[in-house]
């Protein structure tokens, strides 16, 4: 286990962060992302060239596209005639999405059934979608307060489903990419926790993304996987998005988005008292339709590194999410999850 860097060591390491040696280390950590560079500062609207087959509309992958916010995004993109693939665990929910898209928009999404809490299924899923050359990948699948808190593979359920699976899928897609002239955009569904995690000293005391040891501890499975693990997984998605953005790969962009505070089925495992308070606050929350629109906005309009969408507003990310030390610590721990075959 690698320990975090002490304040004294941090002072010694700071000059190294801008050295050629550090760039070499970052290249190693970021495989298959080849070298960290400063991302472009101007956001651009995502556009797709006509392919040699005459197809003009982007191909879109949406994990967690059978329910909640992902479902809303799928319906909105289907209405615009995008070619869509959705994934989820429940074929009945997928059938409902497909039938609505067919009836309303004459568009038939493809469905891939998978359980992203299981690494074995993530590997199979990632290998399948990586060769299909999607233009936009909305990695949205997520759970909260699952029971039990550990998977049948003895992994931390929330971290595996929300963060590790997205890391595995994104890196497999980037590693398999064979046309660097073709735009590839990732969208990661994060949370309001990202904005306020460090608003008090208790936040970073609970979890500091600059510490390797904190990332390692977050992955340790236990019988309870509560809101704390959910918050860490969402911070991790913002860090993953930043890592990809700062790599500055040709025509690859990544944006994280907090779609809004929405009461969805993901909250069904919360304790009854918490659900009661959330329902009381419903008049002040984001509608499911608006949350889906916010996810689609992030898919169409990439933001530069250091920003994310707070609902429909481009907002500066807290520096702890995308600092050199945070990304280095994150990559050191998560590099083990890259799919090698």
KEGU-804383 format. One record per residue (C-alpha): residue in three letters; x, z, y. Coordinates in steps of 0.1 Angstrom, whole numbers, plus 5000, padded with zeros to 4 digits. Example, Ala and Ser with C-alpha at 12.3 -4.5 7.8 and 13.67 -1.06 7.14 Angstrom:
<lovexs>
+------+------+------+------+
! rest !    X !    Z !    Y !
+------+------+------+------+
!  ala ! 5123 ! 5078 ! 4955 !
!  ser ! 5137 ! 5071 ! 4989 !
+------+------+------+------+
</lovexs>
This chain:
<lovexs>
+------+------+------+------+
! rest !    X !    Z !    Y !
+------+------+------+------+
!  unk ! 5000 ! 5000 ! 5000 !
!  unk ! 5014 ! 4990 ! 5034 !
!  unk ! 5010 ! 5016 ! 5061 !
!  unk ! 5001 ! 5010 ! 5097 !
!  unk ! 5027 ! 5006 ! 5124 !
!  unk ! 5035 ! 5037 ! 5144 !
!  unk ! 5034 ! 5037 ! 5182 !
!  unk ! 5072 ! 5039 ! 5183 !
!  unk ! 5076 ! 5010 ! 5159 !
!  unk ! 5050 ! 4991 ! 5180 !
!  unk ! 5072 ! 4993 ! 5210 !
!  unk ! 5101 ! 4980 ! 5191 !
!  unk ! 5080 ! 4952 ! 5176 !
!  unk ! 5063 ! 4939 ! 5208 !
!  unk ! 5093 ! 4917 ! 5218 !
!  unk ! 5092 ! 4902 ! 5183 !
!  unk ! 5057 ! 4890 ! 5188 !
!  unk ! 5068 ! 4861 ! 5209 !
!  unk ! 5099 ! 4852 ! 5189 !
!  unk ! 5104 ! 4823 ! 5164 !
!  unk ! 5107 ! 4848 ! 5136 !
!  unk ! 5072 ! 4861 ! 5143 !
!  unk ! 5058 ! 4826 ! 5143 !
!  unk ! 5073 ! 4821 ! 5109 !
!  unk ! 5058 ! 4853 ! 5096 !
!  unk ! 5024 ! 4843 ! 5109 !
!  unk ! 5026 ! 4810 ! 5092 !
!  unk ! 5032 ! 4828 ! 5059 !
!  unk ! 5003 ! 4852 ! 5065 !
!  unk ! 4979 ! 4824 ! 5075 !
!  unk ! 4984 ! 4801 ! 5046 !
!  unk ! 4969 ! 4776 ! 5043 !
!  unk ! 4965 ! 4778 ! 5081 !
!  unk ! 4998 ! 4764 ! 5093 !
!  unk ! 5011 ! 4784 ! 5122 !
!  unk ! 4995 ! 4803 ! 5150 !
!  unk ! 4993 ! 4787 ! 5184 !
!  unk ! 4974 ! 4793 ! 5215 !
!  unk ! 4940 ! 4777 ! 5212 !
!  unk ! 4925 ! 4754 ! 5239 !
!  unk ! 4908 ! 4774 ! 5266 !
!  unk ! 4879 ! 4750 ! 5272 !
!  unk ! 4849 ! 4751 ! 5249 !
!  unk ! 4836 ! 4717 ! 5238 !
!  unk ! 4802 ! 4705 ! 5225 !
!  unk ! 4804 ! 4697 ! 5188 !
!  unk ! 4799 ! 4660 ! 5183 !
!  unk ! 4802 ! 4638 ! 5151 !
!  unk ! 4815 ! 4603 ! 5149 !
!  unk ! 4797 ! 4578 ! 5127 !
!  unk ! 4814 ! 4577 ! 5093 !
!  unk ! 4823 ! 4546 ! 5074 !
!  unk ! 4790 ! 4549 ! 5055 !
!  unk ! 4770 ! 4549 ! 5087 !
!  unk ! 4760 ! 4585 ! 5086 !
!  unk ! 4759 ! 4601 ! 5121 !
!  unk ! 4743 ! 4635 ! 5116 !
!  unk ! 4766 ! 4664 ! 5107 !
!  unk ! 4765 ! 4678 ! 5072 !
!  unk ! 4758 ! 4715 ! 5074 !
!  unk ! 4764 ! 4743 ! 5049 !
!  unk ! 4745 ! 4776 ! 5055 !
!  unk ! 4752 ! 4806 ! 5033 !
!  unk ! 4723 ! 4830 ! 5032 !
!  unk ! 4701 ! 4801 ! 5042 !
!  unk ! 4671 ! 4811 ! 5022 !
!  unk ! 4660 ! 4841 ! 5042 !
!  unk ! 4661 ! 4857 ! 5076 !
!  unk ! 4682 ! 4843 ! 5104 !
!  unk ! 4699 ! 4818 ! 5081 !
!  unk ! 4665 ! 4804 ! 5070 !
!  unk ! 4654 ! 4800 ! 5106 !
!  unk ! 4686 ! 4781 ! 5114 !
!  unk ! 4681 ! 4759 ! 5084 !
!  unk ! 4646 ! 4750 ! 5095 !
!  unk ! 4658 ! 4742 ! 5131 !
!  unk ! 4686 ! 4720 ! 5118 !
!  unk ! 4663 ! 4702 ! 5093 !
!  unk ! 4640 ! 4694 ! 5122 !
!  unk ! 4670 ! 4676 ! 5138 !
!  unk ! 4675 ! 4656 ! 5106 !
!  unk ! 4708 ! 4672 ! 5096 !
!  unk ! 4719 ! 4670 ! 5060 !
!  unk ! 4718 ! 4706 ! 5049 !
!  unk ! 4729 ! 4727 ! 5020 !
!  unk ! 4717 ! 4762 ! 5017 !
!  unk ! 4728 ! 4790 ! 4994 !
!  unk ! 4712 ! 4822 ! 4982 !
!  unk ! 4703 ! 4843 ! 4952 !
!  unk ! 4666 ! 4837 ! 4950 !
!  unk ! 4654 ! 4802 ! 4940 !
!  unk ! 4618 ! 4811 ! 4950 !
!  unk ! 4629 ! 4816 ! 4986 !
!  unk ! 4649 ! 4784 ! 4985 !
!  unk ! 4619 ! 4765 ! 4972 !
!  unk ! 4598 ! 4778 ! 5002 !
!  unk ! 4625 ! 4766 ! 5026 !
!  unk ! 4628 ! 4732 ! 5009 !
!  unk ! 4591 ! 4726 ! 5008 !
!  unk ! 4587 ! 4735 ! 5045 !
!  unk ! 4615 ! 4711 ! 5054 !
!  unk ! 4600 ! 4683 ! 5033 !
!  unk ! 4565 ! 4688 ! 5047 !
!  unk ! 4574 ! 4693 ! 5084 !
!  unk ! 4605 ! 4672 ! 5088 !
!  unk ! 4607 ! 4648 ! 5058 !
!  unk ! 4641 ! 4664 ! 5051 !
!  unk ! 4651 ! 4679 ! 5017 !
!  unk ! 4679 ! 4705 ! 5019 !
!  unk ! 4701 ! 4710 ! 4988 !
!  unk ! 4701 ! 4745 ! 4973 !
!  unk ! 4730 ! 4761 ! 4955 !
!  unk ! 4721 ! 4794 ! 4938 !
!  unk ! 4750 ! 4819 ! 4940 !
!  unk ! 4756 ! 4857 ! 4943 !
!  unk ! 4784 ! 4861 ! 4969 !
!  unk ! 4789 ! 4897 ! 4960 !
!  unk ! 4807 ! 4885 ! 4929 !
!  unk ! 4841 ! 4871 ! 4933 !
!  unk ! 4837 ! 4849 ! 4902 !
!  unk ! 4807 ! 4832 ! 4917 !
!  unk ! 4823 ! 4829 ! 4951 !
!  unk ! 4852 ! 4810 ! 4935 !
!  unk ! 4828 ! 4787 ! 4917 !
!  unk ! 4807 ! 4781 ! 4949 !
!  unk ! 4838 ! 4776 ! 4971 !
!  unk ! 4853 ! 4751 ! 4947 !
!  unk ! 4820 ! 4732 ! 4946 !
!  unk ! 4814 ! 4730 ! 4984 !
!  unk ! 4851 ! 4725 ! 4994 !
!  unk ! 4851 ! 4689 ! 4982 !
!  unk ! 4819 ! 4679 ! 4999 !
!  unk ! 4834 ! 4675 ! 5034 !
!  unk ! 4809 ! 4695 ! 5055 !
!  unk ! 4811 ! 4692 ! 5093 !
!  unk ! 4797 ! 4726 ! 5101 !
!  unk ! 4799 ! 4757 ! 5079 !
!  unk ! 4776 ! 4785 ! 5089 !
!  unk ! 4789 ! 4815 ! 5069 !
!  unk ! 4759 ! 4838 ! 5074 !
!  unk ! 4752 ! 4856 ! 5041 !
!  unk ! 4751 ! 4893 ! 5045 !
!  unk ! 4738 ! 4926 ! 5031 !
!  unk ! 4734 ! 4961 ! 5045 !
!  unk ! 4734 ! 4994 ! 5027 !
!  unk ! 4732 ! 4979 ! 4992 !
!  unk ! 4724 ! 5000 ! 4961 !
!  unk ! 4746 ! 5004 ! 4942 !
!  unk ! 4775 ! 5004 ! 4966 !
!  unk ! 4799 ! 4988 ! 4942 !
!  unk ! 4795 ! 4955 ! 4924 !
!  unk ! 4796 ! 4948 ! 4886 !
!  unk ! 4832 ! 4936 ! 4892 !
!  unk ! 4840 ! 4970 ! 4908 !
!  unk ! 4843 ! 4958 ! 4944 !
!  unk ! 4829 ! 4972 ! 4976 !
!  unk ! 4796 ! 4954 ! 4978 !
!  unk ! 4791 ! 4951 ! 5015 !
!  unk ! 4827 ! 4940 ! 5023 !
!  unk ! 4827 ! 4915 ! 4994 !
!  unk ! 4794 ! 4899 ! 5003 !
!  unk ! 4797 ! 4898 ! 5041 !
!  unk ! 4835 ! 4893 ! 5047 !
!  unk ! 4856 ! 4886 ! 5016 !
!  unk ! 4833 ! 4858 ! 5004 !
!  unk ! 4834 ! 4842 ! 5038 !
!  unk ! 4872 ! 4844 ! 5039 !
!  unk ! 4875 ! 4829 ! 5004 !
!  unk ! 4851 ! 4800 ! 5012 !
!  unk ! 4865 ! 4792 ! 5046 !
!  unk ! 4901 ! 4791 ! 5034 !
!  unk ! 4892 ! 4770 ! 5004 !
!  unk ! 4874 ! 4745 ! 5026 !
!  unk ! 4904 ! 4743 ! 5050 !
!  unk ! 4929 ! 4740 ! 5021 !
!  unk ! 4909 ! 4712 ! 5005 !
!  unk ! 4904 ! 4692 ! 5037 !
!  unk ! 4917 ! 4657 ! 5034 !
!  unk ! 4907 ! 4641 ! 5067 !
!  unk ! 4922 ! 4659 ! 5097 !
!  unk ! 4906 ! 4635 ! 5121 !
!  unk ! 4871 ! 4647 ! 5111 !
!  unk ! 4858 ! 4678 ! 5130 !
!  unk ! 4852 ! 4709 ! 5110 !
!  unk ! 4835 ! 4739 ! 5127 !
!  unk ! 4829 ! 4774 ! 5112 !
!  unk ! 4803 ! 4798 ! 5124 !
!  unk ! 4805 ! 4835 ! 5114 !
!  unk ! 4775 ! 4858 ! 5119 !
!  unk ! 4788 ! 4890 ! 5134 !
!  unk ! 4772 ! 4920 ! 5151 !
!  unk ! 4768 ! 4939 ! 5183 !
!  unk ! 4791 ! 4965 ! 5167 !
!  unk ! 4820 ! 4942 ! 5177 !
!  unk ! 4812 ! 4946 ! 5214 !
!  unk ! 4809 ! 4984 ! 5214 !
!  unk ! 4831 ! 4996 ! 5186 !
!  unk ! 4859 ! 5007 ! 5209 !
!  unk ! 4837 ! 5020 ! 5237 !
!  unk ! 4846 ! 5056 ! 5226 !
!  unk ! 4877 ! 5070 ! 5210 !
!  unk ! 4857 ! 5077 ! 5179 !
!  unk ! 4852 ! 5040 ! 5171 !
!  unk ! 4889 ! 5032 ! 5167 !
!  unk ! 4895 ! 5066 ! 5150 !
!  unk ! 4869 ! 5056 ! 5124 !
!  unk ! 4883 ! 5021 ! 5120 !
!  unk ! 4913 ! 5005 ! 5137 !
!  unk ! 4917 ! 4968 ! 5129 !
!  unk ! 4953 ! 4969 ! 5139 !
!  unk ! 4961 ! 4992 ! 5110 !
!  unk ! 4968 ! 4976 ! 5076 !
!  unk ! 4958 ! 5009 ! 5059 !
!  unk ! 4923 ! 5008 ! 5075 !
!  unk ! 4916 ! 4973 ! 5062 !
!  unk ! 4928 ! 4984 ! 5028 !
!  unk ! 4906 ! 5015 ! 5028 !
!  unk ! 4876 ! 4995 ! 5038 !
!  unk ! 4878 ! 4975 ! 5005 !
!  unk ! 4879 ! 5006 ! 4982 !
!  unk ! 4846 ! 5006 ! 4963 !
!  unk ! 4824 ! 5037 ! 4961 !
!  unk ! 4788 ! 5044 ! 4950 !
!  unk ! 4776 ! 5044 ! 4986 !
!  unk ! 4782 ! 5014 ! 5009 !
!  unk ! 4766 ! 5024 ! 5042 !
!  unk ! 4763 ! 5012 ! 5078 !
!  unk ! 4800 ! 5019 ! 5084 !
!  unk ! 4811 ! 4993 ! 5059 !
!  unk ! 4785 ! 4969 ! 5074 !
!  unk ! 4801 ! 4974 ! 5109 !
!  unk ! 4836 ! 4969 ! 5095 !
!  unk ! 4826 ! 4937 ! 5078 !
!  unk ! 4812 ! 4923 ! 5110 !
!  unk ! 4843 ! 4932 ! 5129 !
!  unk ! 4862 ! 4914 ! 5102 !
!  unk ! 4842 ! 4883 ! 5106 !
!  unk ! 4850 ! 4882 ! 5143 !
!  unk ! 4887 ! 4887 ! 5134 !
!  unk ! 4885 ! 4859 ! 5108 !
!  unk ! 4869 ! 4836 ! 5133 !
!  unk ! 4897 ! 4844 ! 5158 !
!  unk ! 4924 ! 4839 ! 5132 !
!  unk ! 4911 ! 4804 ! 5125 !
!  unk ! 4907 ! 4795 ! 5162 !
!  unk ! 4942 ! 4807 ! 5171 !
!  unk ! 4957 ! 4786 ! 5143 !
!  unk ! 4947 ! 4755 ! 5163 !
!  unk ! 4944 ! 4732 ! 5133 !
!  unk ! 4936 ! 4696 ! 5142 !
!  unk ! 4899 ! 4693 ! 5149 !
!  unk ! 4891 ! 4727 ! 5134 !
!  unk ! 4871 ! 4753 ! 5154 !
!  unk ! 4855 ! 4786 ! 5147 !
!  unk ! 4830 ! 4807 ! 5166 !
!  unk ! 4815 ! 4841 ! 5159 !
!  unk ! 4780 ! 4850 ! 5170 !
!  unk ! 4758 ! 4881 ! 5172 !
!  unk ! 4724 ! 4862 ! 5168 !
!  unk ! 4705 ! 4892 ! 5181 !
!  unk ! 4690 ! 4925 ! 5169 !
!  unk ! 4664 ! 4914 ! 5145 !
!  unk ! 4644 ! 4932 ! 5119 !
!  unk ! 4649 ! 4912 ! 5087 !
!  unk ! 4648 ! 4918 ! 5050 !
!  unk ! 4685 ! 4928 ! 5051 !
!  unk ! 4673 ! 4962 ! 5065 !
!  unk ! 4650 ! 4970 ! 5036 !
!  unk ! 4677 ! 4992 ! 5020 !
!  unk ! 4681 ! 5014 ! 5050 !
!  unk ! 4667 ! 5050 ! 5048 !
!  unk ! 4630 ! 5053 ! 5058 !
!  unk ! 4638 ! 5072 ! 5090 !
!  unk ! 4662 ! 5045 ! 5102 !
!  unk ! 4636 ! 5018 ! 5094 !
!  unk ! 4610 ! 5037 ! 5113 !
!  unk ! 4631 ! 5038 ! 5145 !
!  unk ! 4641 ! 5002 ! 5142 !
!  unk ! 4604 ! 4992 ! 5139 !
!  unk ! 4596 ! 5013 ! 5170 !
!  unk ! 4622 ! 4992 ! 5189 !
!  unk ! 4608 ! 4959 ! 5178 !
!  unk ! 4593 ! 4950 ! 5212 !
!  unk ! 4629 ! 4951 ! 5226 !
!  unk ! 4646 ! 4931 ! 5198 !
!  unk ! 4652 ! 4894 ! 5193 !
!  unk ! 4626 ! 4873 ! 5176 !
!  unk ! 4636 ! 4857 ! 5143 !
!  unk ! 4631 ! 4823 ! 5158 !
!  unk ! 4654 ! 4830 ! 5188 !
!  unk ! 4680 ! 4845 ! 5165 !
!  unk ! 4680 ! 4813 ! 5145 !
!  unk ! 4683 ! 4793 ! 5177 !
!  unk ! 4713 ! 4814 ! 5187 !
!  unk ! 4730 ! 4806 ! 5153 !
!  unk ! 4723 ! 4769 ! 5158 !
!  unk ! 4738 ! 4771 ! 5194 !
!  unk ! 4770 ! 4785 ! 5180 !
!  unk ! 4771 ! 4757 ! 5155 !
!  unk ! 4768 ! 4730 ! 5181 !
!  unk ! 4789 ! 4746 ! 5209 !
!  unk ! 4823 ! 4761 ! 5198 !
!  unk ! 4838 ! 4787 ! 5220 !
!  unk ! 4876 ! 4791 ! 5227 !
!  unk ! 4895 ! 4819 ! 5211 !
!  unk ! 4887 ! 4853 ! 5226 !
!  unk ! 4850 ! 4846 ! 5231 !
!  unk ! 4819 ! 4849 ! 5210 !
!  unk ! 4782 ! 4845 ! 5215 !
!  unk ! 4763 ! 4877 ! 5223 !
!  unk ! 4729 ! 4863 ! 5215 !
!  unk ! 4728 ! 4832 ! 5237 !
!  unk ! 4755 ! 4842 ! 5261 !
!  unk ! 4792 ! 4834 ! 5257 !
!  unk ! 4810 ! 4868 ! 5260 !
!  unk ! 4846 ! 4880 ! 5259 !
!  unk ! 4856 ! 4896 ! 5226 !
!  unk ! 4873 ! 4930 ! 5228 !
!  unk ! 4910 ! 4925 ! 5226 !
!  unk ! 4913 ! 4947 ! 5195 !
!  unk ! 4894 ! 4920 ! 5175 !
!  unk ! 4919 ! 4892 ! 5181 !
!  unk ! 4951 ! 4908 ! 5191 !
!  unk ! 4983 ! 4897 ! 5173 !
!  unk ! 4985 ! 4931 ! 5155 !
!  unk ! 4949 ! 4929 ! 5144 !
!  unk ! 4952 ! 4894 ! 5130 !
!  unk ! 4985 ! 4901 ! 5113 !
!  unk ! 4971 ! 4933 ! 5097 !
!  unk ! 4939 ! 4914 ! 5086 !
!  unk ! 4958 ! 4885 ! 5071 !
!  unk ! 4983 ! 4907 ! 5053 !
!  unk ! 4954 ! 4924 ! 5035 !
!  unk ! 4931 ! 4895 ! 5029 !
!  unk ! 4957 ! 4869 ! 5019 !
!  unk ! 4952 ! 4881 ! 4983 !
!  unk ! 4917 ! 4866 ! 4983 !
!  unk ! 4927 ! 4830 ! 4988 !
!  unk ! 4916 ! 4808 ! 4960 !
!  unk ! 4948 ! 4792 ! 4946 !
!  unk ! 4933 ! 4767 ! 4921 !
+------+------+------+------+
</lovexs>
